[in-house]
Amino acid sequence: MEPSLPDIVGSLPSPIIGADSDLGRLFLADPRHDGAALLSHGRAAAIALGAVLFAWAWRWHGRGAVTLALVVAT
């Protein structure tokens, strides 16, 4: 998977724009991308990060730290 930004991004004066949700929609709807695969990969990465955070907090600080870490992470 080699995603690229929509063509409209090159014509913008700055990479930071006010319509971030529009840019995201354009990115996922771009026919060059598989939007469903991009979303599922992103969700899998977030779940993996949550699992690592859970394991690390549990190992080092116990149940209270796990609760705090997962509340802060969500």
Buried (B, 14 or more C-beta within 10 A) or exposed (E): EEBEEBEEEEEEEEEEEEEEEEBEEBBBEBEEBBBEEBEEEEEEEEEEEBEEBBEEBEEEEEEEBBEEBEEEEE
